[in-house]
Amino acid sequence: MTRDTAPPGADAVACTGLSYAFGDHNAVDELDLTVRQGEVFGLLGPNGAGKTTAIRCITTLLPVPAGMVGVFGHDAAGDRMAVRRLLGYVPQQLSADAGLTGRENVALFARVFDVPRAERAARVTQALAAVGLADAADRLAATYSGGMVRRLELAQALVSAPRLLILDEPTIGLDPIARTGVWEHIGAVRQATGMTVLVTTHYMDEADQYCDRVALMHRGRIRALGTPAELRTGLGARRSAAGAAHHAPPTLEDVFRDVAGSGLDDEAGDFRDVRSTRRTARRVG
Ligand SMILES: Nc1ncnc2c1ncn2[C@@H]1O[C@H](COP(=O)(O)OP(=O)(O)OP(=O)(O)O)[C@@H](O)[C@H]1O
C-alpha cells in the first residue's frame, strides 16, 4: 500500500537542466536524468562528483527553481509536500538511535511519517521483517552490527511505504557480506512492492551487479548513462574500433575512467575515498 497517487506513466524522477551551486562552485551542472518507475537506478561517481547534492535537490532538501525536478509528475519546487510523501530517504549521515530498540527506532519513523495509528504496529513489524531484523527487533540498536544498522535505517525508510526509495551510499563502510545483505534486502523489497530505487554509490562492482541502469557522474555532470552491460559493451566496441589490445573485457570502472578521462584522480579523489568511508564507518562500525 502506498499513501499517494501518481499520474500514470509519469517518470519516478525527471531532472531537466538541474543545476545547484555552492557559492561559485557548480556542484551539479545542467543535469538531465530520468528514473523510470520500478527500476533500480544507480548514480555513480567519486567523492565530490555531486551525487549527494543532486539527491538533496530531488528530495526537496535543497531548493531548486520550478521545472528542474519532477517526482512522479509532482514539481519539487511547487509541490514539495506531495514529493516528500512519495519518498523514503536514507541519507549517508542519518543515525539510528543506539539507545532505542530496532522496533522503537522504526516506530518513531512511523509516527513522524503519519502512518495511521491503527496500522503502525503491523507496519513496523512488516518493515523489520522485510530487512531481516525480525529476530533482533527488540534488542537495543547499540548491539547491532554495521550491516544491521544499515538495514534498520532501510526499515525506517520503508515503514511509510514510499513509491521511491532513495539511498545515499547504503553500503559504504560495510564488509562484503554485510554489503551483499543490504543489496539483497533492497532487491527483495523492490520485487515485493514494485517501488523505484535511486541509489548513489562509488562501488562500481555493486552497481554493475544490482542496478538496472546507471549514470556515471563526474564534476557535476553525467558522463555516461545506460545499463551496465550497454556501457561495458560500448567501451569494448570503442576499444576494438581503435585497435587497442586489451586482455580482459571492460568493467564499469574502466568505463568510468574512459569517460571521465585524466581528471578522475586529481582533485576528485578515487572511487574509495577514505574520507567518506571513515566518516560513515565511524557511524556503522
Ligand atoms: N554545504 C556545502 N558547501 C559548500 N560546498 C559543498 C557543500 N556540499 C557539497 N559541496 C561541494 O559540492 C561538490 C559536490 O559534493 P557532493 O557531496 O554532492 O558530492 P558526492 O558525489 O555526493 O560526494 P560524496 O560521495 O563525498 O558524498 C563537492 O565539491 C563538495 O565539496
PDBQT file of the ligand as one rigid body, heavy atoms in Angstrom, charges set to zero:
ROOT
HETATM    1  N1  LIG A 301      27.372  22.520   2.020  1.00  0.00    +0.000 N 
HETATM    2  C1  LIG A 301      28.326  22.678   1.093  1.00  0.00    +0.000 A 
HETATM    3  N2  LIG A 301      29.005  23.847   0.992  1.00  0.00    +0.000 NA
HETATM    4  C2  LIG A 301      29.953  24.028   0.055  1.00  0.00    +0.000 A 
HETATM    5  N3  LIG A 301      30.304  23.080  -0.852  1.00  0.00    +0.000 NA
HETATM    6  C3  LIG A 301      29.667  21.902  -0.796  1.00  0.00    +0.000 A 
HETATM    7  C4  LIG A 301      28.647  21.636   0.173  1.00  0.00    +0.000 A 
HETATM    8  N4  LIG A 301      28.192  20.360  -0.024  1.00  0.00    +0.000 NA
HETATM    9  C5  LIG A 301      28.908  19.867  -1.066  1.00  0.00    +0.000 A 
HETATM   10  N5  LIG A 301      29.773  20.782  -1.527  1.00  0.00    +0.000 N 
HETATM   11  C6  LIG A 301      30.696  20.604  -2.664  1.00  0.00    +0.000 C 
HETATM   12  O1  LIG A 301      29.932  20.257  -3.799  1.00  0.00    +0.000 OA
HETATM   13  C7  LIG A 301      30.591  19.245  -4.560  1.00  0.00    +0.000 C 
HETATM   14  C8  LIG A 301      29.696  18.032  -4.681  1.00  0.00    +0.000 C 
HETATM   15  O2  LIG A 301      29.552  17.436  -3.385  1.00  0.00    +0.000 OA
HETATM   16  P1  LIG A 301      28.583  16.182  -3.135  1.00  0.00    +0.000 P 
HETATM   17  O3  LIG A 301      28.584  15.921  -1.669  1.00  0.00    +0.000 OA
HETATM   18  O4  LIG A 301      27.305  16.426  -3.808  1.00  0.00    +0.000 OA
HETATM   19  O5  LIG A 301      29.388  15.037  -3.912  1.00  0.00    +0.000 OA
HETATM   20  P2  LIG A 301      29.196  13.476  -3.803  1.00  0.00    +0.000 P 
HETATM   21  O6  LIG A 301      29.351  12.952  -5.179  1.00  0.00    +0.000 OA
HETATM   22  O7  LIG A 301      27.939  13.147  -3.113  1.00  0.00    +0.000 OA
HETATM   23  O8  LIG A 301      30.428  13.034  -2.925  1.00  0.00    +0.000 OA
HETATM   24  P3  LIG A 301      30.454  12.132  -1.575  1.00  0.00    +0.000 P 
HETATM   25  O9  LIG A 301      30.499  10.737  -2.071  1.00  0.00    +0.000 OA
HETATM   26  O10 LIG A 301      31.710  12.563  -0.907  1.00  0.00    +0.000 OA
HETATM   27  O11 LIG A 301      29.232  12.448  -0.774  1.00  0.00    +0.000 OA
HETATM   28  C9  LIG A 301      31.904  18.962  -3.868  1.00  0.00    +0.000 C 
HETATM   29  O12 LIG A 301      32.910  19.732  -4.487  1.00  0.00    +0.000 OA
HETATM   30  C10 LIG A 301      31.658  19.439  -2.449  1.00  0.00    +0.000 C 
HETATM   31  O13 LIG A 301      32.849  19.861  -1.846  1.00  0.00    +0.000 OA
ENDROOT
TORSDOF 0
